[in-house]
């Protein structure tokens, strides 16, 4: 099991400030130079001390073509659903009309 190292709050705050000021090229470099082994330790410290603006941003990239394909796929799914709904509605209307006609004629529709 790895040895747990505890750092002082002052050290953590100073290190986050050094990263924000550009003293280190990256969070990884700051961690390596200061003997911090955990991969996410530096990003957690930066978030904790309010310097999130320096963290790398995650951007979801998508092309217009992919977006258009997704919309088209959703439309292809919706069209059959709508036609099935129409078919079911038509069936139930026909059944109801048959029941009414049989009732008026004095016959059983079943």
PDB file as gemmi writes it, atoms N, CA and C in Angstrom:
CRYST1    1.000    1.000    1.000  90.00  90.00  90.00 P 1                      
ATOM      1  N   UNK A   1       0.846  -1.175   0.000  1.00  0.00           N  
ATOM      2  CA  UNK A   1       0.000   0.000   0.000  1.00  0.00           C  
ATOM      3  C   UNK A   1       0.892   1.239   0.000  1.00  0.00           C  
ATOM      4  N   UNK A   2       0.479   2.246  -0.732  1.00  0.00           N  
ATOM      5  CA  UNK A   2       1.270   3.465  -0.829  1.00  0.00           C  
ATOM      6  C   UNK A   2       1.208   4.272   0.456  1.00  0.00           C  
ATOM      7  N   UNK A   3       2.273   4.980   0.700  1.00  0.00           N  
ATOM      8  CA  UNK A   3       2.342   5.861   1.858  1.00  0.00           C  
ATOM      9  C   UNK A   3       1.497   7.104   1.572  1.00  0.00           C  
ATOM     10  N   UNK A   4       0.673   7.494   2.527  1.00  0.00           N  
ATOM     11  CA  UNK A   4      -0.169   8.675   2.374  1.00  0.00           C  
ATOM     12  C   UNK A   4       0.624   9.890   2.842  1.00  0.00           C  
ATOM     13  N   UNK A   5       0.715  10.871   1.967  1.00  0.00           N  
ATOM     14  CA  UNK A   5       1.443  12.085   2.298  1.00  0.00           C  
ATOM     15  C   UNK A   5       0.436  13.211   2.489  1.00  0.00           C  
ATOM     16  N   UNK A   6       0.536  13.912   3.588  1.00  0.00           N  
ATOM     17  CA  UNK A   6      -0.350  15.049   3.884  1.00  0.00           C  
ATOM     18  C   UNK A   6       0.419  16.341   3.662  1.00  0.00           C  
ATOM     19  N   UNK A   7      -0.167  17.258   2.897  1.00  0.00           N  
ATOM     20  CA  UNK A   7       0.456  18.544   2.633  1.00  0.00           C  
ATOM     21  C   UNK A   7      -0.291  19.623   3.409  1.00  0.00           C  
ATOM     22  N   UNK A   8       0.421  20.664   3.788  1.00  0.00           N  
ATOM     23  CA  UNK A   8      -0.220  21.757   4.523  1.00  0.00           C  
ATOM     24  C   UNK A   8      -1.108  22.557   3.576  1.00  0.00           C  
ATOM     25  N   UNK A   9      -2.091  23.225   4.148  1.00  0.00           N  
ATOM     26  CA  UNK A   9      -3.003  24.053   3.352  1.00  0.00           C  
ATOM     27  C   UNK A   9      -2.234  25.181   2.668  1.00  0.00           C  
ATOM     28  N   UNK A  10      -1.241  25.739   3.352  1.00  0.00           N  
ATOM     29  CA  UNK A  10      -0.446  26.822   2.771  1.00  0.00           C  
ATOM     30  C   UNK A  10       0.308  26.338   1.527  1.00  0.00           C  
ATOM     31  N   UNK A  11       0.874  25.116   1.608  1.00  0.00           N  
ATOM     32  CA  UNK A  11       1.583  24.545   0.472  1.00  0.00           C  
ATOM     33  C   UNK A  11       0.632  24.344  -0.708  1.00  0.00           C  
ATOM     34  N   UNK A  12      -0.544  23.797  -0.433  1.00  0.00           N  
ATOM     35  CA  UNK A  12      -1.521  23.541  -1.495  1.00  0.00           C  
ATOM     36  C   UNK A  12      -1.960  24.842  -2.152  1.00  0.00           C  
ATOM     37  N   UNK A  13      -2.218  25.851  -1.345  1.00  0.00           N  
ATOM     38  CA  UNK A  13      -2.666  27.145  -1.855  1.00  0.00           C  
ATOM     39  C   UNK A  13      -1.568  27.792  -2.699  1.00  0.00           C  
ATOM     40  N   UNK A  14      -0.316  27.746  -2.199  1.00  0.00           N  
ATOM     41  CA  UNK A  14       0.812  28.332  -2.932  1.00  0.00           C  
ATOM     42  C   UNK A  14       1.006  27.621  -4.270  1.00  0.00           C  
ATOM     43  N   UNK A  15       0.899  26.307  -4.265  1.00  0.00           N  
ATOM     44  CA  UNK A  15       1.095  25.532  -5.487  1.00  0.00           C  
ATOM     45  C   UNK A  15       0.005  25.853  -6.522  1.00  0.00           C  
ATOM     46  N   UNK A  16      -1.234  25.973  -6.068  1.00  0.00           N  
ATOM     47  CA  UNK A  16      -2.326  26.341  -6.981  1.00  0.00           C  
ATOM     48  C   UNK A  16      -2.069  27.732  -7.564  1.00  0.00           C  
ATOM     49  N   UNK A  17      -1.573  28.647  -6.734  1.00  0.00           N  
ATOM     50  CA  UNK A  17      -1.246  29.992  -7.215  1.00  0.00           C  
ATOM     51  C   UNK A  17      -0.104  29.981  -8.219  1.00  0.00           C  
ATOM     52  N   UNK A  18       0.905  29.143  -7.976  1.00  0.00           N  
ATOM     53  CA  UNK A  18       2.033  29.031  -8.906  1.00  0.00           C  
ATOM     54  C   UNK A  18       1.575  28.508 -10.259  1.00  0.00           C  
ATOM     55  N   UNK A  19       0.689  27.550 -10.248  1.00  0.00           N  
ATOM     56  CA  UNK A  19       0.165  27.008 -11.510  1.00  0.00           C  
ATOM     57  C   UNK A  19      -0.624  28.091 -12.243  1.00  0.00           C  
ATOM     58  N   UNK A  20      -1.449  28.840 -11.500  1.00  0.00           N  
ATOM     59  CA  UNK A  20      -2.265  29.888 -12.111  1.00  0.00           C  
ATOM     60  C   UNK A  20      -1.406  31.011 -12.683  1.00  0.00           C  
ATOM     61  N   UNK A  21      -0.285  31.304 -12.035  1.00  0.00           N  
ATOM     62  CA  UNK A  21       0.567  32.395 -12.503  1.00  0.00           C  
ATOM     63  C   UNK A  21       1.423  32.002 -13.703  1.00  0.00           C  
ATOM     64  N   UNK A  22       1.466  30.714 -14.022  1.00  0.00           N  
ATOM     65  CA  UNK A  22       2.228  30.267 -15.185  1.00  0.00           C  
ATOM     66  C   UNK A  22       3.627  29.795 -14.857  1.00  0.00           C  
ATOM     67  N   UNK A  23       3.940  29.631 -13.608  1.00  0.00           N  
ATOM     68  CA  UNK A  23       5.261  29.146 -13.210  1.00  0.00           C  
ATOM     69  C   UNK A  23       5.517  27.751 -13.767  1.00  0.00           C  
ATOM     70  N   UNK A  24       4.475  26.968 -13.874  1.00  0.00           N  
ATOM     71  CA  UNK A  24       4.562  25.619 -14.425  1.00  0.00           C  
ATOM     72  C   UNK A  24       3.755  25.566 -15.716  1.00  0.00           C  
ATOM     73  N   UNK A  25       4.240  24.804 -16.663  1.00  0.00           N  
ATOM     74  CA  UNK A  25       3.570  24.705 -17.962  1.00  0.00           C  
ATOM     75  C   UNK A  25       2.262  23.925 -17.872  1.00  0.00           C  
ATOM     76  N   UNK A  26       2.192  22.986 -16.920  1.00  0.00           N  
ATOM     77  CA  UNK A  26       0.983  22.168 -16.801  1.00  0.00           C  
ATOM     78  C   UNK A  26       0.813  21.705 -15.365  1.00  0.00           C  
ATOM     79  N   UNK A  27      -0.340  21.151 -15.084  1.00  0.00           N  
ATOM     80  CA  UNK A  27      -0.601  20.593 -13.762  1.00  0.00           C  
ATOM     81  C   UNK A  27       0.313  19.409 -13.487  1.00  0.00           C  
ATOM     82  N   UNK A  28       0.564  18.615 -14.521  1.00  0.00           N  
ATOM     83  CA  UNK A  28       1.451  17.452 -14.364  1.00  0.00           C  
ATOM     84  C   UNK A  28       2.865  17.884 -13.981  1.00  0.00           C  
ATOM     85  N   UNK A  29       3.342  18.920 -14.643  1.00  0.00           N  
ATOM     86  CA  UNK A  29       4.688  19.406 -14.336  1.00  0.00           C  
ATOM     87  C   UNK A  29       4.770  19.909 -12.895  1.00  0.00           C  
ATOM     88  N   UNK A  30       3.768  20.635 -12.459  1.00  0.00           N  
ATOM     89  CA  UNK A  30       3.748  21.143 -11.083  1.00  0.00           C  
ATOM     90  C   UNK A  30       3.757  19.984 -10.091  1.00  0.00           C  
ATOM     91  N   UNK A  31       2.990  18.963 -10.378  1.00  0.00           N  
ATOM     92  CA  UNK A  31       2.954  17.796  -9.505  1.00  0.00           C  
ATOM     93  C   UNK A  31       4.282  17.072  -9.450  1.00  0.00           C  
ATOM     94  N   UNK A  32       4.888  16.853 -10.619  1.00  0.00           N  
ATOM     95  CA  UNK A  32       6.183  16.154 -10.668  1.00  0.00           C  
ATOM     96  C   UNK A  32       7.270  16.920  -9.932  1.00  0.00           C  
ATOM     97  N   UNK A  33       7.346  18.213 -10.149  1.00  0.00           N  
ATOM     98  CA  UNK A  33       8.411  19.018  -9.537  1.00  0.00           C  
ATOM     99  C   UNK A  33       8.265  19.139  -8.023  1.00  0.00           C  
ATOM    100  N   UNK A  34       7.056  18.921  -7.539  1.00  0.00           N  
ATOM    101  CA  UNK A  34       6.829  19.043  -6.097  1.00  0.00           C  
ATOM    102  C   UNK A  34       6.615  17.694  -5.422  1.00  0.00           C  
ATOM    103  N   UNK A  35       6.840  16.617  -6.162  1.00  0.00           N  
ATOM    104  CA  UNK A  35       6.776  15.289  -5.570  1.00  0.00           C  
ATOM    105  C   UNK A  35       5.372  14.767  -5.315  1.00  0.00           C  
ATOM    106  N   UNK A  36       4.408  15.272  -6.045  1.00  0.00           N  
ATOM    107  CA  UNK A  36       3.025  14.818  -5.883  1.00  0.00           C  
ATOM    108  C   UNK A  36       2.778  13.716  -6.898  1.00  0.00           C  
ATOM    109  N   UNK A  37       2.442  12.525  -6.413  1.00  0.00           N  
ATOM    110  CA  UNK A  37       2.329  11.363  -7.289  1.00  0.00           C  
ATOM    111  C   UNK A  37       0.929  11.149  -7.856  1.00  0.00           C  
ATOM    112  N   UNK A  38      -0.102  11.590  -7.164  1.00  0.00           N  
ATOM    113  CA  UNK A  38      -1.473  11.345  -7.618  1.00  0.00           C  
ATOM    114  C   UNK A  38      -1.800  12.106  -8.891  1.00  0.00           C  
ATOM    115  N   UNK A  39      -2.436  11.415  -9.822  1.00  0.00           N  
ATOM    116  CA  UNK A  39      -2.756  12.036 -11.103  1.00  0.00           C  
ATOM    117  C   UNK A  39      -3.778  13.155 -11.024  1.00  0.00           C  
ATOM    118  N   UNK A  40      -4.771  12.999 -10.174  1.00  0.00           N  
ATOM    119  CA  UNK A  40      -5.828  14.016 -10.101  1.00  0.00           C  
ATOM    120  C   UNK A  40      -5.651  14.969  -8.931  1.00  0.00           C  
ATOM    121  N   UNK A  41      -4.596  14.791  -8.159  1.00  0.00           N  
ATOM    122  CA  UNK A  41      -4.390  15.605  -6.965  1.00  0.00           C  
ATOM    123  C   UNK A  41      -4.287  17.087  -7.308  1.00  0.00           C  
ATOM    124  N   UNK A  42      -3.514  17.412  -8.325  1.00  0.00           N  
ATOM    125  CA  UNK A  42      -3.314  18.820  -8.667  1.00  0.00           C  
ATOM    126  C   UNK A  42      -4.607  19.470  -9.141  1.00  0.00           C  
ATOM    127  N   UNK A  43      -5.381  18.776  -9.974  1.00  0.00           N  
ATOM    128  CA  UNK A  43      -6.624  19.380 -10.454  1.00  0.00           C  
ATOM    129  C   UNK A  43      -7.615  19.565  -9.314  1.00  0.00           C  
ATOM    130  N   UNK A  44      -7.626  18.648  -8.343  1.00  0.00           N  
ATOM    131  CA  UNK A  44      -8.495  18.814  -7.175  1.00  0.00           C  
ATOM    132  C   UNK A  44      -8.094  20.043  -6.372  1.00  0.00           C  
ATOM    133  N   UNK A  45      -6.791  20.244  -6.203  1.00  0.00           N  
ATOM    134  CA  UNK A  45      -6.308  21.403  -5.442  1.00  0.00           C  
ATOM    135  C   UNK A  45      -6.663  22.705  -6.145  1.00  0.00           C  
ATOM    136  N   UNK A  46      -6.485  22.723  -7.441  1.00  0.00           N  
ATOM    137  CA  UNK A  46      -6.786  23.932  -8.209  1.00  0.00           C  
ATOM    138  C   UNK A  46      -8.274  24.259  -8.100  1.00  0.00           C  
ATOM    139  N   UNK A  47      -9.129  23.244  -8.194  1.00  0.00           N  
ATOM    140  CA  UNK A  47     -10.573  23.464  -8.043  1.00  0.00           C  
ATOM    141  C   UNK A  47     -10.908  23.961  -6.648  1.00  0.00           C  
ATOM    142  N   UNK A  48     -10.294  23.358  -5.632  1.00  0.00           N  
ATOM    143  CA  UNK A  48     -10.593  23.706  -4.249  1.00  0.00           C  
ATOM    144  C   UNK A  48     -10.231  25.151  -3.936  1.00  0.00           C  
ATOM    145  N   UNK A  49      -9.149  25.626  -4.501  1.00  0.00           N  
ATOM    146  CA  UNK A  49      -8.692  26.982  -4.188  1.00  0.00           C  
ATOM    147  C   UNK A  49      -9.137  28.008  -5.212  1.00  0.00           C  
ATOM    148  N   UNK A  50     -10.159  27.677  -5.985  1.00  0.00           N  
ATOM    149  CA  UNK A  50     -10.833  28.652  -6.840  1.00  0.00           C  
ATOM    150  C   UNK A  50     -10.077  29.093  -8.070  1.00  0.00           C  
ATOM    151  N   UNK A  51      -9.257  28.241  -8.619  1.00  0.00           N  
ATOM    152  CA  UNK A  51      -8.493  28.604  -9.814  1.00  0.00           C  
ATOM    153  C   UNK A  51      -8.919  27.741 -10.998  1.00  0.00           C  
ATOM    154  N   UNK A  52     -10.199  27.466 -11.099  1.00  0.00           N  
ATOM    155  CA  UNK A  52     -10.687  26.537 -12.128  1.00  0.00           C  
ATOM    156  C   UNK A  52     -10.481  27.046 -13.544  1.00  0.00           C  
ATOM    157  N   UNK A  53     -10.281  28.339 -13.702  1.00  0.00           N  
ATOM    158  CA  UNK A  53     -10.087  28.909 -15.032  1.00  0.00           C  
ATOM    159  C   UNK A  53      -8.855  28.384 -15.739  1.00  0.00           C  
ATOM    160  N   UNK A  54      -7.902  27.828 -14.994  1.00  0.00           N  
ATOM    161  CA  UNK A  54      -6.677  27.335 -15.616  1.00  0.00           C  
ATOM    162  C   UNK A  54      -6.754  25.864 -15.985  1.00  0.00           C  
ATOM    163  N   UNK A  55      -7.814  25.199 -15.575  1.00  0.00           N  
ATOM    164  CA  UNK A  55      -7.949  23.771 -15.890  1.00  0.00           C  
ATOM    165  C   UNK A  55      -8.319  23.599 -17.354  1.00  0.00           C  
ATOM    166  N   UNK A  56      -7.870  22.505 -17.957  1.00  0.00           N  
ATOM    167  CA  UNK A  56      -8.253  22.243 -19.343  1.00  0.00           C  
ATOM    168  C   UNK A  56      -9.762  22.019 -19.450  1.00  0.00           C  
ATOM    169  N   UNK A  57     -10.340  22.521 -20.502  1.00  0.00           N  
ATOM    170  CA  UNK A  57     -11.789  22.411 -20.712  1.00  0.00           C  
ATOM    171  C   UNK A  57     -12.091  21.182 -21.554  1.00  0.00           C  
ATOM    172  N   UNK A  58     -13.210  20.551 -21.246  1.00  0.00           N  
ATOM    173  CA  UNK A  58     -13.680  19.434 -22.070  1.00  0.00           C  
ATOM    174  C   UNK A  58     -14.725  19.976 -23.025  1.00  0.00           C  
ATOM    175  N   UNK A  59     -14.501  19.758 -24.293  1.00  0.00           N  
ATOM    176  CA  UNK A  59     -15.398  20.269 -25.312  1.00  0.00           C  
ATOM    177  C   UNK A  59     -15.903  19.088 -26.125  1.00  0.00           C  
ATOM    178  N   UNK A  60     -17.216  19.033 -26.303  1.00  0.00           N  
ATOM    179  CA  UNK A  60     -17.793  17.989 -27.136  1.00  0.00           C  
ATOM    180  C   UNK A  60     -17.832  18.514 -28.562  1.00  0.00           C  
ATOM    181  N   UNK A  61     -17.063  17.895 -29.401  1.00  0.00           N  
ATOM    182  CA  UNK A  61     -16.984  18.339 -30.787  1.00  0.00           C  
ATOM    183  C   UNK A  61     -17.891  17.476 -31.640  1.00  0.00           C  
ATOM    184  N   UNK A  62     -18.652  18.106 -32.454  1.00  0.00           N  
ATOM    185  CA  UNK A  62     -19.520  17.391 -33.376  1.00  0.00           C  
ATOM    186  C   UNK A  62     -19.662  18.192 -34.646  1.00  0.00           C  
ATOM    187  N   UNK A  63     -19.746  17.524 -35.736  1.00  0.00           N  
ATOM    188  CA  UNK A  63     -19.889  18.227 -36.993  1.00  0.00           C  
ATOM    189  C   UNK A  63     -21.365  18.441 -37.277  1.00  0.00           C  
ATOM    190  N   UNK A  64     -21.624  19.364 -38.142  1.00  0.00           N  
ATOM    191  CA  UNK A  64     -23.009  19.622 -38.531  1.00  0.00           C  
ATOM    192  C   UNK A  64     -23.613  18.378 -39.163  1.00  0.00           C  
ATOM    193  N   UNK A  65     -22.794  17.617 -39.863  1.00  0.00           N  
ATOM    194  CA  UNK A  65     -23.277  16.403 -40.507  1.00  0.00           C  
ATOM    195  C   UNK A  65     -23.757  15.404 -39.470  1.00  0.00           C  
ATOM    196  N   UNK A  66     -22.992  15.234 -38.393  1.00  0.00           N  
ATOM    197  CA  UNK A  66     -23.383  14.294 -37.334  1.00  0.00           C  
ATOM    198  C   UNK A  66     -24.674  14.749 -36.678  1.00  0.00           C  
ATOM    199  N   UNK A  67     -24.787  16.047 -36.424  1.00  0.00           N  
ATOM    200  CA  UNK A  67     -26.000  16.583 -35.813  1.00  0.00           C  
ATOM    201  C   UNK A  67     -27.198  16.347 -36.727  1.00  0.00           C  
ATOM    202  N   UNK A  68     -27.014  16.582 -38.020  1.00  0.00           N  
ATOM    203  CA  UNK A  68     -28.081  16.355 -38.980  1.00  0.00           C  
ATOM    204  C   UNK A  68     -28.476  14.885 -39.062  1.00  0.00           C  
ATOM    205  N   UNK A  69     -27.481  14.005 -38.982  1.00  0.00           N  
ATOM    206  CA  UNK A  69     -27.755  12.566 -39.013  1.00  0.00           C  
ATOM    207  C   UNK A  69     -28.554  12.141 -37.785  1.00  0.00           C  
ATOM    208  N   UNK A  70     -28.214  12.701 -36.643  1.00  0.00           N  
ATOM    209  CA  UNK A  70     -28.934  12.371 -35.418  1.00  0.00           C  
ATOM    210  C   UNK A  70     -30.389  12.823 -35.511  1.00  0.00           C  
ATOM    211  N   UNK A  71     -30.606  14.029 -36.007  1.00  0.00           N  
ATOM    212  CA  UNK A  71     -31.980  14.528 -36.159  1.00  0.00           C  
ATOM    213  C   UNK A  71     -32.755  13.659 -37.151  1.00  0.00           C  
ATOM    214  N   UNK A  72     -32.105  13.272 -38.231  1.00  0.00           N  
ATOM    215  CA  UNK A  72     -32.774  12.428 -39.229  1.00  0.00           C  
ATOM    216  C   UNK A  72     -33.129  11.064 -38.636  1.00  0.00           C  
ATOM    217  N   UNK A  73     -32.231  10.505 -37.837  1.00  0.00           N  
ATOM    218  CA  UNK A  73     -32.507   9.208 -37.207  1.00  0.00           C  
ATOM    219  C   UNK A  73     -33.682   9.316 -36.244  1.00  0.00           C  
ATOM    220  N   UNK A  74     -33.728  10.384 -35.480  1.00  0.00           N  
ATOM    221  CA  UNK A  74     -34.857  10.578 -34.555  1.00  0.00           C  
ATOM    222  C   UNK A  74     -36.169  10.726 -35.321  1.00  0.00           C  
ATOM    223  N   UNK A  75     -36.109  11.412 -36.453  1.00  0.00           N  
ATOM    224  CA  UNK A  75     -37.306  11.594 -37.277  1.00  0.00           C  
ATOM    225  C   UNK A  75     -37.768  10.248 -37.836  1.00  0.00           C  
ATOM    226  N   UNK A  76     -36.819   9.398 -38.288  1.00  0.00           N  
ATOM    227  CA  UNK A  76     -37.168   8.069 -38.817  1.00  0.00           C  
ATOM    228  C   UNK A  76     -37.824   7.201 -37.756  1.00  0.00           C  
ATOM    229  N   UNK A  77     -37.456   7.389 -36.508  1.00  0.00           N  
ATOM    230  CA  UNK A  77     -38.074   6.621 -35.418  1.00  0.00           C  
ATOM    231  C   UNK A  77     -39.478   7.145 -35.136  1.00  0.00           C  
ATOM    232  N   UNK A  78     -39.625   8.471 -35.148  1.00  0.00           N  
ATOM    233  CA  UNK A  78     -40.922   9.069 -34.820  1.00  0.00           C  
ATOM    234  C   UNK A  78     -41.999   8.773 -35.861  1.00  0.00           C  
ATOM    235  N   UNK A  79     -41.633   8.717 -37.138  1.00  0.00           N  
ATOM    236  CA  UNK A  79     -42.633   8.511 -38.202  1.00  0.00           C  
ATOM    237  C   UNK A  79     -43.384   7.192 -38.053  1.00  0.00           C  
ATOM    238  N   UNK A  80     -42.693   6.046 -37.878  1.00  0.00           N  
ATOM    239  CA  UNK A  80     -43.448   4.799 -37.686  1.00  0.00           C  
ATOM    240  C   UNK A  80     -44.290   4.807 -36.412  1.00  0.00           C  
ATOM    241  N   UNK A  81     -43.774   5.439 -35.363  1.00  0.00           N  
ATOM    242  CA  UNK A  81     -44.549   5.515 -34.122  1.00  0.00           C  
ATOM    243  C   UNK A  81     -45.852   6.265 -34.370  1.00  0.00           C  
ATOM    244  N   UNK A  82     -45.774   7.354 -35.112  1.00  0.00           N  
ATOM    245  CA  UNK A  82     -46.972   8.141 -35.408  1.00  0.00           C  
ATOM    246  C   UNK A  82     -47.955   7.343 -36.254  1.00  0.00           C  
ATOM    247  N   UNK A  83     -47.458   6.582 -37.243  1.00  0.00           N  
ATOM    248  CA  UNK A  83     -48.370   5.807 -38.085  1.00  0.00           C  
ATOM    249  C   UNK A  83     -49.003   4.666 -37.292  1.00  0.00           C  
ATOM    250  N   UNK A  84     -48.252   4.069 -36.365  1.00  0.00           N  
ATOM    251  CA  UNK A  84     -48.831   3.027 -35.514  1.00  0.00           C  
ATOM    252  C   UNK A  84     -49.927   3.599 -34.628  1.00  0.00           C  
ATOM    253  N   UNK A  85     -49.688   4.767 -34.100  1.00  0.00           N  
ATOM    254  CA  UNK A  85     -50.694   5.416 -33.268  1.00  0.00           C  
ATOM    255  C   UNK A  85     -51.956   5.669 -34.081  1.00  0.00           C  
ATOM    256  N   UNK A  86     -51.775   6.129 -35.325  1.00  0.00           N  
ATOM    257  CA  UNK A  86     -52.925   6.359 -36.197  1.00  0.00           C  
ATOM    258  C   UNK A  86     -53.675   5.071 -36.501  1.00  0.00           C  
ATOM    259  N   UNK A  87     -52.951   3.991 -36.717  1.00  0.00           N  
ATOM    260  CA  UNK A  87     -53.581   2.702 -37.009  1.00  0.00           C  
ATOM    261  C   UNK A  87     -54.377   2.204 -35.812  1.00  0.00           C  
ATOM    262  N   UNK A  88     -53.813   2.346 -34.635  1.00  0.00           N  
ATOM    263  CA  UNK A  88     -54.525   1.921 -33.428  1.00  0.00           C  
ATOM    264  C   UNK A  88     -55.772   2.764 -33.205  1.00  0.00           C  
ATOM    265  N   UNK A  89     -55.654   4.045 -33.433  1.00  0.00           N  
ATOM    266  CA  UNK A  89     -56.807   4.929 -33.268  1.00  0.00           C  
ATOM    267  C   UNK A  89     -57.908   4.532 -34.244  1.00  0.00           C  
ATOM    268  N   UNK A  90     -57.523   4.251 -35.498  1.00  0.00           N  
ATOM    269  CA  UNK A  90     -58.503   3.834 -36.504  1.00  0.00           C  
ATOM    270  C   UNK A  90     -59.195   2.535 -36.106  1.00  0.00           C  
ATOM    271  N   UNK A  91     -58.445   1.577 -35.573  1.00  0.00           N  
ATOM    272  CA  UNK A  91     -59.016   0.300 -35.137  1.00  0.00           C  
ATOM    273  C   UNK A  91     -60.050   0.520 -34.042  1.00  0.00           C  
ATOM    274  N   UNK A  92     -59.686   1.330 -33.044  1.00  0.00           N  
ATOM    275  CA  UNK A  92     -60.606   1.556 -31.927  1.00  0.00           C  
ATOM    276  C   UNK A  92     -61.850   2.328 -32.366  1.00  0.00           C  
ATOM    277  N   UNK A  93     -61.713   3.249 -33.322  1.00  0.00           N  
ATOM    278  CA  UNK A  93     -62.883   3.963 -33.832  1.00  0.00           C  
ATOM    279  C   UNK A  93     -63.814   3.010 -34.579  1.00  0.00           C  
ATOM    280  N   UNK A  94     -63.230   2.153 -35.421  1.00  0.00           N  
ATOM    281  CA  UNK A  94     -64.053   1.179 -36.147  1.00  0.00           C  
ATOM    282  C   UNK A  94     -64.784   0.254 -35.189  1.00  0.00           C  
ATOM    283  N   UNK A  95     -64.090  -0.185 -34.157  1.00  0.00           N  
ATOM    284  CA  UNK A  95     -64.701  -1.065 -33.171  1.00  0.00           C  
ATOM    285  C   UNK A  95     -65.857  -0.368 -32.453  1.00  0.00           C  
ATOM    286  N   UNK A  96     -65.631   0.909 -32.105  1.00  0.00           N  
ATOM    287  CA  UNK A  96     -66.686   1.663 -31.416  1.00  0.00           C  
ATOM    288  C   UNK A  96     -67.888   1.867 -32.333  1.00  0.00           C  
ATOM    289  N   UNK A  97     -67.658   2.186 -33.620  1.00  0.00           N  
ATOM    290  CA  UNK A  97     -68.759   2.365 -34.566  1.00  0.00           C  
ATOM    291  C   UNK A  97     -69.548   1.067 -34.743  1.00  0.00           C  
ATOM    292  N   UNK A  98     -68.834  -0.066 -34.806  1.00  0.00           N  
ATOM    293  CA  UNK A  98     -69.492  -1.360 -34.945  1.00  0.00           C  
ATOM    294  C   UNK A  98     -70.378  -1.643 -33.733  1.00  0.00           C  
ATOM    295  N   UNK A  99     -69.859  -1.356 -32.531  1.00  0.00           N  
ATOM    296  CA  UNK A  99     -70.643  -1.553 -31.303  1.00  0.00           C  
ATOM    297  C   UNK A  99     -71.914  -0.712 -31.331  1.00  0.00           C  
ATOM    298  N   UNK A 100     -71.797   0.535 -31.752  1.00  0.00           N  
ATOM    299  CA  UNK A 100     -72.962   1.437 -31.798  1.00  0.00           C  
ATOM    300  C   UNK A 100     -73.973   0.935 -32.828  1.00  0.00           C  
ATOM    301  N   UNK A 101     -73.459   0.530 -34.002  1.00  0.00           N  
ATOM    302  CA  UNK A 101     -74.361   0.047 -35.053  1.00  0.00           C  
ATOM    303  C   UNK A 101     -75.084  -1.225 -34.611  1.00  0.00           C  
ATOM    304  N   UNK A 102     -74.361  -2.140 -33.952  1.00  0.00           N  
ATOM    305  CA  UNK A 102     -74.985  -3.381 -33.484  1.00  0.00           C  
ATOM    306  C   UNK A 102     -75.993  -3.088 -32.385  1.00  0.00           C  
ATOM    307  N   UNK A 103     -75.676  -2.141 -31.525  1.00  0.00           N  
ATOM    308  CA  UNK A 103     -76.595  -1.773 -30.437  1.00  0.00           C  
ATOM    309  C   UNK A 103     -77.888  -1.209 -31.011  1.00  0.00           C  
ATOM    310  N   UNK A 104     -77.767  -0.374 -32.034  1.00  0.00           N  
ATOM    311  CA  UNK A 104     -78.964   0.209 -32.638  1.00  0.00           C  
ATOM    312  C   UNK A 104     -79.779  -0.838 -33.389  1.00  0.00           C  
ATOM    313  N   UNK A 105     -79.077  -1.828 -33.952  1.00  0.00           N  
ATOM    314  CA  UNK A 105     -79.783  -2.880 -34.686  1.00  0.00           C  
ATOM    315  C   UNK A 105     -80.308  -3.969 -33.764  1.00  0.00           C  
ATOM    316  N   UNK A 106     -79.923  -3.896 -32.475  1.00  0.00           N  
ATOM    317  CA  UNK A 106     -80.380  -4.868 -31.514  1.00  0.00           C  
ATOM    318  C   UNK A 106     -79.604  -6.168 -31.567  1.00  0.00           C  
ATOM    319  N   UNK A 107     -78.403  -6.139 -32.041  1.00  0.00           N  
ATOM    320  CA  UNK A 107     -77.571  -7.334 -32.124  1.00  0.00           C  
ATOM    321  C   UNK A 107     -76.343  -7.200 -31.221  1.00  0.00           C  
ATOM    322  N   UNK A 108     -75.713  -8.333 -30.918  1.00  0.00           N  
ATOM    323  CA  UNK A 108     -74.510  -8.371 -30.105  1.00  0.00           C  
ATOM    324  C   UNK A 108     -73.301  -8.272 -31.046  1.00  0.00           C  
ATOM    325  N   UNK A 109     -72.334  -7.363 -30.765  1.00  0.00           N  
ATOM    326  CA  UNK A 109     -71.188  -7.181 -31.655  1.00  0.00           C  
ATOM    327  C   UNK A 109     -70.073  -8.188 -31.404  1.00  0.00           C  
ATOM    328  N   UNK A 110     -70.138  -8.927 -30.308  1.00  0.00           N  
ATOM    329  CA  UNK A 110     -69.089  -9.896 -30.024  1.00  0.00           C  
ATOM    330  C   UNK A 110     -69.346 -11.131 -30.755  1.00  0.00           C  
TER     331      UNK A 110                                                      
END                                                                             
